[in-house]
């Protein structure tokens, strides 16, 4: 019996697993711009996006109502800053750094 079908099956499984692992918190079918497209194609960045999204949601739930508006405004500002990474000479490095910085900021609250 040939090992080729088994190898092809394993390769297909690896591709499916990679595609699933690269799923960020947002719908990649609606990705707009270079930065969101990069996040959708990069498993590590997608994981950072999911981590940030989870942390932000948890923090928002535990933030007093009077302070939630400010937190939302900060997050929108952060997204705009992250999206400006398209101007960087190191797009991936910039995006990764933005995520790591924001995650640390939110953890410190």
C-alpha positions as CSV (number, residue, x, y, z in Angstrom):
1,X,0.0,0.0,0.0
2,X,1.3,3.4,-0.9
3,X,2.1,5.9,1.8
4,X,1.2,8.8,-0.6
5,X,-2.5,9.0,0.5
6,X,-1.6,9.1,4.1
7,X,1.0,11.8,3.6
8,X,-1.5,13.9,1.6
9,X,-4.0,13.4,4.3
10,X,-1.6,14.6,6.9
11,X,-0.6,17.6,4.8
12,X,-4.2,18.5,4.4
13,X,-4.8,18.2,8.1
14,X,-1.8,20.4,8.8
15,X,-3.1,23.1,6.4
16,X,-6.5,23.0,8.1
17,X,-5.0,23.2,11.5
18,X,-2.8,26.1,10.4
19,X,-5.8,27.9,8.9
20,X,-7.8,27.4,12.1
21,X,-4.9,28.6,14.3
22,X,-4.5,31.7,12.2
23,X,-8.0,32.9,12.9
24,X,-8.0,36.3,14.7
25,X,-10.9,37.8,16.6
26,X,-12.4,39.5,13.6
27,X,-13.8,38.1,10.3
28,X,-11.0,37.8,7.8
29,X,-13.5,37.9,4.9
30,X,-14.1,41.5,6.0
31,X,-10.4,42.3,6.6
32,X,-9.6,45.8,5.3
33,X,-6.1,47.0,4.7
34,X,-2.6,45.6,4.7
35,X,-2.4,45.1,8.5
36,X,-5.6,43.1,8.9
37,X,-4.7,41.0,5.9
38,X,-1.3,40.3,7.5
39,X,-3.0,39.3,10.8
40,X,-5.3,36.9,9.0
41,X,-2.3,35.2,7.3
42,X,0.0,35.0,10.3
43,X,-0.8,32.5,13.1
44,X,1.3,34.3,15.7
45,X,-0.4,37.7,15.0
46,X,-3.8,36.1,15.0
47,X,-3.1,34.6,18.4
48,X,-2.0,37.9,19.7
49,X,-5.2,39.5,18.3
50,X,-7.4,36.8,20.0
51,X,-5.5,37.3,23.3
52,X,-5.9,41.1,23.2
53,X,-9.6,40.8,22.3
54,X,-10.2,38.5,25.2
55,X,-8.3,40.6,27.6
56,X,-10.0,43.8,26.4
57,X,-13.5,42.2,26.7
58,X,-12.7,41.0,30.2
59,X,-11.4,44.4,31.3
60,X,-14.3,46.2,29.8
61,X,-16.8,44.0,31.7
62,X,-15.0,44.9,35.0
63,X,-14.6,48.6,34.3
64,X,-17.1,50.9,35.9
65,X,-19.7,52.2,33.4
66,X,-18.4,55.8,33.8
67,X,-15.0,54.7,32.6
68,X,-16.0,52.4,29.8
69,X,-16.4,55.2,27.3
70,X,-12.7,56.2,27.8
71,X,-11.5,52.6,27.5
72,X,-13.4,52.2,24.2
73,X,-11.9,55.4,22.9
74,X,-8.4,54.3,23.9
75,X,-9.0,51.0,22.1
76,X,-10.2,52.7,18.9
77,X,-7.1,54.9,19.0
78,X,-4.9,51.9,19.5
79,X,-6.5,50.1,16.4
80,X,-5.8,53.2,14.3
81,X,-2.2,53.2,15.6
82,X,-1.8,49.5,14.8
83,X,-3.2,50.1,11.3
84,X,-0.6,52.8,10.7
85,X,2.1,50.0,10.8
86,X,1.6,49.8,7.0
87,X,4.0,52.8,6.9
88,X,6.7,50.9,8.8
89,X,9.7,49.3,7.1
90,X,9.0,46.2,9.2
91,X,5.3,45.7,9.0
92,X,5.1,42.4,10.9
93,X,7.5,43.6,13.6
94,X,5.5,46.8,14.1
95,X,2.2,45.0,14.3
96,X,3.6,42.4,16.8
97,X,5.1,45.2,18.9
98,X,1.8,47.1,19.0
99,X,0.0,44.0,20.2
100,X,2.5,43.2,22.8
101,X,2.6,46.8,24.1
102,X,-1.2,47.0,24.2
103,X,-1.6,43.7,26.0
104,X,0.9,44.8,28.6
105,X,-0.9,48.1,29.1
106,X,-4.2,46.3,29.6
107,X,-2.7,43.8,32.0
108,X,-1.3,46.6,34.1
109,X,-4.7,48.0,34.8
